[in-house]
Amino acid sequence: MRGKNLPSKVVVILCIASFLAGSLFTNRANWNRTSSSESNGEHGSSHPIVTVDRLESKRISQTKTADCDHKSKLAEGNPGDVMGQVAKTHEAIQSLEKTMSGLEMELAVNRMYHTNDPSAHEAASGNHTLKKAFVVIGINTAFSSKRRRDSIRETWMPTGDKLKKLEKEKGIVIRFVIGHSSTPGGYLDRAIDAEEARYDDFLRLKHVEGYNELSAKTRTYFSTASSIWDADFYMKVDDDVHVNLGMLVTRLAKHRSKPRVYIGCMKSGPVLSQKGVKYHEPEFWKFGEEGNKYFRHATGQIYAISKDLAAYISINSPILHKFANEDVSLGSWLIGLEVNHVNDRSMCCGTPPECEWKSLAGNVCVASFDWSCSGICKSVDRMKDVHSACGEGDEAVWKVDDL
């Protein structure tokens, strides 16, 4: 065909065929690219990769916004439910912690009361079989207080066989609590020996007597008493306070099933920083600025603690700090524990006419004394009068249900 001219018709036909073929090829290519773009979400964009990133970012943003809106609506719709769940969780954790601390305390108490190891606790009598009791009442006394002791023996405290019967039948143990002099075996100690031989109502401590040593004496008393008697309560009373035993054990029995009980007339007196004044606190700076008050604690004339707290004091005795005032010291030993502070105002009635009026009204007081004297003023002379006016009757304690 080279060198020959094609007919014009053939040229025209070839041109038309070429045009149609080109059109068909172009449309197919465009259709394929459009289909590919639509399948990738491009919709014919001239920047397919950038468009995909933007769309994906927008989708994620919308999802997060919807999720946040959903949570926000939940919180806005039921804010009490959310806070309620948080409060319940917090309470459950606190309850668990209290239960664990209580179990730890009970375990320590059981170890102390049931161990056969003499080093676990010091028994004054050398016999490690503890005597069961409901309450041990330790009457704090001094070498110079024989007349006070006699005034108590003549009024609210049984003596001789009645004292032993009270202990055996009612589980009420009463002892005058005293240590020894700075010169053991001297005149003062021999006088107590003679008095004990007559009445058999003393608890002798391994403690040197002295006014500035009352905190140490209190600590030693609880440790010693809990090493001899397995009692529900241990009580400390001053020897110039009048006590109604029947009312006392009735009040204590109400708290028998409670753990870690601290019973007394709770107060919060000023921390006295001035030297030379009564009840001066040398460590006043530990309680903050001058003029501050103590934490709540039972007044020192009379108070009681339960078995587990007595065991705690006995176990931790070497590291319990002693402040100048023994009631403050006891309060400080217990303030950081899970303790039930029972503020029983019947344990701090005034002397007649106050306690007399209450007795006539049927509200017999547990204990009576004068705040101005931190005990019954001139107790040796007035104890009988207070007992006559405010006493519950000598038979009241025997009528209390079995403890």
Salt bridges, closest charged atoms under 4 A:
GLU56 OE2 - ARG59 NH2 2.44
ASP67 OD2 - LYS71 NZ 3.63
GLU122 OE2 - LYS206 NZ 2.99
ASP150 OD2 - LYS146 NZ 2.91
ASP150 OD1 - ARG153 NH1 3.01
GLU154 OE1 - LYS384 NZ 3.60
GLU167 OE1 - ARG175 NH2 3.14
ASP193 OD1 - ARG204 NH1 2.99
GLU195 OE2 - ARG149 NE 2.83
GLU195 OE2 - ARG153 NH1 2.95
GLU196 OE1 - ARG204 NH1 2.81
ASP201 OD2 - ARG153 NE 2.79
GLU209 OE2 - LYS217 NZ 2.91
ASP230 OD2 - LYS132 NZ 3.37
ASP230 OD1 - LYS307 NZ 2.89
ASP232 OD2 - ARG256 NE 2.87
ASP238 OD1 - LYS236 NZ 2.76
ASP239 OD1 - ARG148 NH1 2.97
ASP240 OD2 - ARG148 NH1 3.63
GLU283 OE2 - LYS286 NZ 2.67
GLU283 OE1 - HIS321 NE2 2.71
GLU326 OE2 - LYS236 NZ 2.72
ASP327 OD2 - LYS267 NZ 3.57
ASP327 OD2 - HIS297 NE2 3.77
ASP344 OD1 - ARG251 NH2 2.98
GLU354 OE2 - LYS358 NZ 3.24
ASP370 OD2 - ARG382 NH1 2.95
ASP394 OD1 - HIS387 NE2 3.38
ASP402 OD1 - LYS170 NZ 3.91
